[in-house]
């Protein structure tokens, strides 16, 4: 076999590793199986039956087992329900099948049954992938296509054209299974495969051209990866300095990294980059919704990314007259005297808190008496204290009507401050583990 560059193909694999071969039974995986067997590699085959094509799908699984057994190689067969998985998660059938398949393969690595997973993607698959991403409006990262090595996933045939694989299978007389859905152009990849075959009639070197594009994109992406700032991740938030958004190219990578840090790897699109960049220069506290529950907030000199929004706690809990409780993310306890040693702790005069006071979240109309006197709306007070808007709904306060007596983690009212005549001191600390 020859590569897209016209060189003789050589199977290059890590020495001493045990491999799991993703084995569909099609020509590509059959060719890779035969190459591995000829090279004496330590491997076993893995066939994932997706539950899509009924008896034909089961026949593919039987073929994979028989083909492997005849050649003295173990074949592990897994049955999954891609249609049900797609319905549950709102995915296309193709997406669902891919997620389930990789879940099985990655699980084998995680369980220590193999060191690497081998995938039979070839040069035409690479061209189709990049072309599909181009049509969807991909950026530099998407133009890289697939990599020969992605963590524990290896693609040793990625530089080999489909025509060379077909010729190898024919020359070796290897049996294989043909998925009848491969000709169904209702599937995007199958449609592009047909179009690509027509393109090759006029541009026979299209695979080589796309391979060069992938290499150039990978080089550019590596430079962006090196120059883009790394978000600061703390307390379930990812923070990126506003200065990092001076360059649109680096800004996009910052957004992508922040989303990744919060567990979102997919569906971060151009419109999301533009929305985040659009926060620069707007009112402090402005925000924009991204995908998968991620929100970007303008917070002073930072763009802060958060994921998920907790249900607002509407409870109203009577303040404990003995000054002892742990509820609504707050711990209150009696202490002998005020101490300034604990960061974030507030101290108040228990006897100054009136009957009927409650613990709750902030509400419209709340006000607070500042130290030294003077009443201010609680919202303006939080602004003065530079408490980000995204965090204000989660603050637990002690209130008598609309009079805020203390706000956990923020400040106490002048009305409950500790004085030389205070006999009963309480310490107020935030504890997100209490509900």
C-alpha positions in Angstrom: 0.0 0.0 0.0 1.0 3.6 -0.6 0.2 6.7 1.4 -1.2 9.9 0.0 2.4 11.1 -0.4 3.1 8.1 -2.6 5.4 6.5 0.0 5.2 2.8 1.0 3.0 2.4 4.0 4.7 1.1 7.2 2.6 0.0 10.2 4.0 2.1 13.1 2.8 1.2 16.6 4.1 1.6 20.1 6.3 -1.4 21.1 5.1 -3.7 23.8 1.6 -2.4 23.9 -1.7 -4.4 23.8 -4.3 -3.1 21.4 -8.0 -3.2 21.0 -9.0 -3.0 17.3 -12.3 -1.4 16.6 -13.5 -4.1 14.2 -16.7 -3.5 12.2 -15.9 -6.2 9.7 -15.8 -3.7 6.8 -12.9 -3.5 4.4 -10.9 -0.9 6.4 -11.0 -2.7 9.7 -10.4 -6.1 7.9 -7.3 -4.7 6.3 -6.0 -3.3 9.6 -6.7 -6.7 11.3 -4.7 -8.5 8.6 -1.8 -6.0 8.9 -1.7 -6.4 12.7 -1.8 -10.2 12.4 1.1 -10.1 9.9 3.1 -7.9 12.2 2.6 -10.1 15.2 0.9 -7.4 17.2 -0.7 -8.2 20.6 -4.3 -7.3 19.9 -7.9 -8.4 20.2 -10.9 -7.3 18.1 -13.9 -5.3 19.5 -17.2 -5.3 17.6 -20.0 -2.9 18.7 -23.4 -3.9 17.5 -25.5 -0.7 17.5 -29.0 -2.1 17.4 -29.8 -0.2 14.2 -30.0 -2.6 11.3 -31.8 -5.6 12.8 -30.7 -9.0 11.4 -28.0 -7.5 9.2 -26.4 -5.9 12.2 -26.4 -9.2 14.1 -24.9 -10.9 11.0 -22.1 -8.4 11.1 -21.4 -9.3 14.7 -21.4 -13.0 13.8 -19.0 -12.3 10.9 -16.6 -10.4 13.2 -16.5 -13.3 15.7 -16.0 -15.9 13.0 -13.3 -13.9 11.1 -11.4 -13.4 14.4 -11.8 -17.0 15.6 -10.5 -18.4 12.3 -7.3 -16.4 12.8 -6.8 -17.2 16.4 -7.7 -13.7 17.7 -10.2 -13.0 20.5 -13.2 -10.9 19.5 -15.3 -9.1 22.1 -18.8 -8.2 21.0 -20.9 -5.5 22.7 -24.6 -4.8 22.0 -25.9 -1.3 22.5 -29.2 0.5 21.7 -28.2 3.5 19.6 -31.8 4.5 18.6 -32.9 4.7 22.3 -29.8 6.5 23.3 -30.3 9.1 20.5 -33.9 9.7 21.6 -33.0 10.1 25.2 -30.3 12.7 24.5 -31.6 14.4 21.4 -28.8 13.2 19.2 -28.7 12.1 15.6 -28.4 8.3 15.1 -24.8 8.8 13.8 -23.9 10.8 16.9 -25.5 8.3 19.3 -23.7 5.3 17.6 -20.4 7.1 17.8 -20.7 8.1 21.4 -21.7 4.5 22.4 -18.9 3.0 20.4 -16.2 5.2 21.8 -17.7 4.7 25.3 -17.1 0.9 24.9 -13.6 1.3 23.5 -12.5 3.9 26.0 -13.9 1.7 28.8 -11.6 -1.1 27.8 -8.6 1.2 28.1 -9.9 2.4 31.5 -10.4 -1.1 32.7 -6.8 -1.9 31.8 -7.7 -4.5 29.2 -5.6 -2.7 26.6 -3.2 0.1 26.3 -4.5 1.7 23.1 -7.5 1.6 20.8 -6.8 1.2 17.0 -9.2 2.8 14.6 -9.2 2.1 10.8 -9.8 5.7 9.6 -8.0 6.4 6.4 -7.1 9.3 4.2 -10.6 9.5 2.5 -12.2 9.6 6.0 -9.9 12.5 6.8 -10.9 14.4 3.7 -14.6 13.7 4.4 -14.3 14.9 8.0 -12.6 18.2 7.1 -15.0 18.8 4.2 -18.0 18.2 6.5 -16.5 20.6 9.1 -15.9 23.2 6.4 -19.5 23.1 5.3 -20.5 23.7 9.0 -18.3 26.7 9.3 -15.4 25.3 11.3 -12.4 27.2 12.6 -8.7 26.4 12.6 -9.1 23.7 15.2 -11.7 21.8 13.1 -9.5 22.0 10.0 -6.9 19.8 11.7 -9.3 16.9 11.0 -8.4 13.7 12.9 -5.0 13.0 14.4 -3.0 9.8 14.0 -2.8 9.8 17.8 -5.4 11.2 20.1 -4.6 10.1 23.6 -5.1 6.3 23.6 -6.8 6.3 20.2 -4.5 5.6 17.3 -5.2 5.7 13.6 -2.4 3.9 11.8 -4.1 4.0 8.3 -4.8 7.8 8.3 -2.4 8.5 5.5 -3.6 5.6 3.3 -6.2 6.3 0.6 -9.3 4.1 0.4 -8.3 2.9 -3.0 -5.1 1.4 -1.6 -7.0 -0.4 1.1 -9.4 -1.8 -1.4 -6.6 -3.0 -3.5 -4.9 -4.6 -0.5 -8.1 -6.4 0.6 -8.6 -7.7 -3.0 -5.0 -8.9 -3.4 -5.1 -10.7 -0.1 -8.5 -12.2 -0.8 -9.9 -11.1 2.5 -13.7 -11.4 3.2 -15.5 -8.4 4.6 -19.0 -7.1 5.3 -20.6 -4.3 3.4 -23.0 -2.1 5.4 -26.0 -1.5 3.1 -26.6 1.9 4.7 -23.2 3.1 3.3 -25.1 3.9 0.0 -27.9 5.9 1.8 -27.1 9.5 1.1 -29.7 10.6 3.7 -26.6 10.3 6.0 -24.4 13.4 5.7 -21.1 11.5 5.5 -22.5 9.1 2.8 -23.6 12.1 0.8 -20.2 13.7 1.0 -18.6 10.4 0.1 -20.5 10.4 -3.1 -19.6 14.0 -3.8 -16.0 13.4 -3.0 -15.9 10.5 -5.6 -17.1 13.0 -8.2 -14.5 15.6 -7.1 -11.7 13.1 -7.5 -12.5 12.7 -11.2 -11.4 16.3 -11.7 -9.0 16.6 -8.7 -7.4 13.2 -8.2 -5.0 14.6 -5.6 -7.7 15.9 -3.3 -6.7 13.7 -0.4 -3.1 15.0 -0.6 -4.4 18.6 -0.7 -6.6 18.0 2.4 -3.7 16.3 4.2 -1.6 19.4 3.7 -4.4 21.6 4.9 -4.8 19.5 8.0 -1.0 19.7 8.7 -1.0 23.5 8.3 -4.1 23.9 10.5 -2.4 21.7 13.2 0.7 23.9 13.1 -1.4 27.1 13.5 -3.5 25.5 16.2 -0.4 24.5 18.1 0.8 28.2 18.1 -2.6 29.4 19.3 -2.6 26.8 22.0 0.8 28.1 23.1 -0.1 31.8 23.1 -3.7 31.7 24.5 -4.0 32.4 28.3 -5.1 29.5 30.5 -8.3 30.3 32.5 -8.1 30.4 36.2 -10.4 27.7 37.6 -11.7 28.0 41.1 -14.9 27.2 43.0 -16.7 25.9 39.9 -15.9 29.0 37.8 -13.4 29.7 35.1 -12.0 33.3 34.9 -10.3 34.9 31.9 -8.7 38.4 32.0 -10.5 40.9 29.7 -7.1 41.7 28.3 -7.0 38.2 26.8 -9.8 39.2 24.4 -7.7 41.8 22.6 -7.0 39.2 19.9 -10.1 37.5 18.4 -8.0 34.4 17.6 -6.8 34.0 21.2 -10.1 35.1 22.6 -11.9 32.2 20.9 -9.4 29.7 22.3 -9.9 31.2 25.8 -13.7 30.7 25.5 -13.1 27.1 24.3 -10.7 26.4 27.2 -13.1 27.9 29.8 -16.0 25.8 28.5 -13.8 22.7 28.6 -12.7 23.5 32.2 -16.5 23.4 33.1 -17.0 20.0 31.3 -18.3 21.2 27.9 -16.3 19.9 24.9 -18.8 20.2 22.1 -21.3 22.7 20.6 -19.2 25.8 21.3 -19.7 27.7 18.1 -18.8 31.0 16.3 -21.9 32.7 17.6 -20.8 31.9 21.2 -17.4 33.4 20.7 -19.0 36.6 19.3 -21.4 36.8 22.2 -18.6 36.6 24.8 -16.4 39.0 23.0 -19.4 41.3 22.8 -19.5 41.6 26.6 -16.3 43.7 26.5 -17.2 47.3 27.1 -20.7 46.7 28.4 -22.1 47.3 31.8 -20.4 45.3 34.6 -22.4 42.2 35.4 -23.6 41.8 31.8 -23.9 38.2 30.8 -24.6 35.9 27.8 -25.8 32.3 27.7 -23.7 29.8 25.8 -24.4 26.1 25.3 -25.0 23.3 27.8 -25.9 25.7 30.6 -22.7 27.8 30.5 -23.0 31.5 31.2 -20.3 34.1 30.6 -20.4 37.1 32.9 -18.4 40.4 32.7 -17.0 40.8 36.2 -14.7 43.9 36.3 -11.4 43.0 34.7 -12.5 39.4 34.0 -14.9 37.3 32.0 -16.2 34.7 34.3 -17.7 31.4 33.0 -20.2 29.4 35.2 -22.2 26.3 34.4 -25.7 25.6 35.6 -28.0 27.7 37.6 -29.3 26.5 41.0 -32.9 26.8 41.7 -33.6 29.8 43.8 -34.1 28.9 47.5 -37.4 30.4 48.5 -37.3 29.2 52.1 -37.7 31.4 55.1 -36.3 29.9 58.2 -36.8 31.4 61.7 -33.5 32.7 63.1 -32.5 30.3 66.0 -32.8 32.1 69.3 -30.0 30.1 70.8 -27.7 31.3 68.0 -26.8 27.8 66.8 -27.7 26.3 63.3 -26.3 25.1 60.0 -28.7 25.7 57.1 -29.0 27.4 53.7 -25.2 27.4 53.2 -24.6 29.1 56.5 -23.2 27.9 59.8 -24.0 30.0 62.9 -22.5 29.2 66.3 -22.0 30.8 69.7 -18.5 31.9 70.6 -17.0 33.4 73.7 -15.6 36.4 72.0 -15.0 38.0 68.6 -11.9 36.8 66.9 -10.4 38.1 63.7 -8.4 35.0 62.9 -10.8 33.2 60.5 -11.1 34.5 57.0 -14.6 35.2 55.8 -16.2 34.9 59.3 -18.6 37.6 60.5 -19.4 38.3 64.2 -22.7 39.7 65.5 -24.5 40.4 68.8 -27.0 37.7 69.3 -29.2 39.8 71.6 -29.5 42.5 69.0 -31.3 40.2 66.6 -35.0 40.7 67.2 -37.8 38.1 67.6 -39.2 37.2 64.2 -35.9 37.6 62.3 -35.5 35.0 59.5 -32.8 33.5 57.3 -33.6 33.8 53.6 -32.3 35.0 50.3 -32.3 38.7 49.3 -35.4 40.3 48.0 -36.4 43.5 46.2 -36.8 46.3 48.8 -34.2 45.0 51.2 -32.0 47.7 52.9 -29.1 47.6 55.3 -27.8 50.0 58.0 -24.1 50.6 57.3 -21.4 50.8 59.9 -21.3 54.4 61.2 -25.0 54.9 60.3 -27.0 55.6 57.2 -29.4 53.2 55.4 -28.8 52.0 51.9 -30.6 49.7 49.5 -29.1 46.3 49.8 -28.5 46.1 46.0 -26.5 49.3 46.1 -24.7 48.1 49.1 -23.6 44.9 47.3 -22.5 47.1 44.4 -20.3 49.1 46.7 -18.9 45.9 48.1 -18.1 44.8 44.5 -20.1 41.6 44.9 -20.7 40.2 41.3 -24.4 40.1 40.2 -24.1 36.4 39.4 -23.4 35.7 43.1 -26.0 37.9 44.7 -29.0 35.5 44.5 -27.1 32.8 46.4 -26.3 35.1 49.5 -28.1 34.0 52.6 -29.2 36.9 54.8 -30.7 37.4 58.2 -33.6 39.9 57.9 -36.3 41.4 60.0 -38.9 42.4 57.4 -36.8 44.2 54.8 -34.1 45.2 57.2 -30.9 43.1 56.6 -29.1 42.3 59.8 -26.3 40.4 58.2 -25.4 38.9 54.8 -23.3 35.8 55.1 -19.8 36.2 53.6 -20.4 39.9 53.0 -21.1 42.1 56.0 -23.3 42.7 59.1 -25.5 45.7 59.8 -24.5 48.4 62.3 -27.5 47.4 64.3 -26.1 44.0 65.3 -22.4 44.8 65.6 -20.4 43.6 68.6 -19.8 46.3 71.2 -18.0 46.3 74.6 -21.3 45.6 76.3 -22.1 42.5 74.1 -22.7 39.4 76.2 -23.5 36.8 73.5 -21.4 36.7 70.4 -22.3 34.6 67.3 -19.9 33.7 64.5 -21.4 33.4 61.0 -19.5 31.5 58.3 -20.5 30.2 54.8 -20.7 26.5 54.4 -21.9 25.3 51.0 -22.2 21.8 52.2 -25.2 22.5 54.4 -28.6 23.0 52.9 
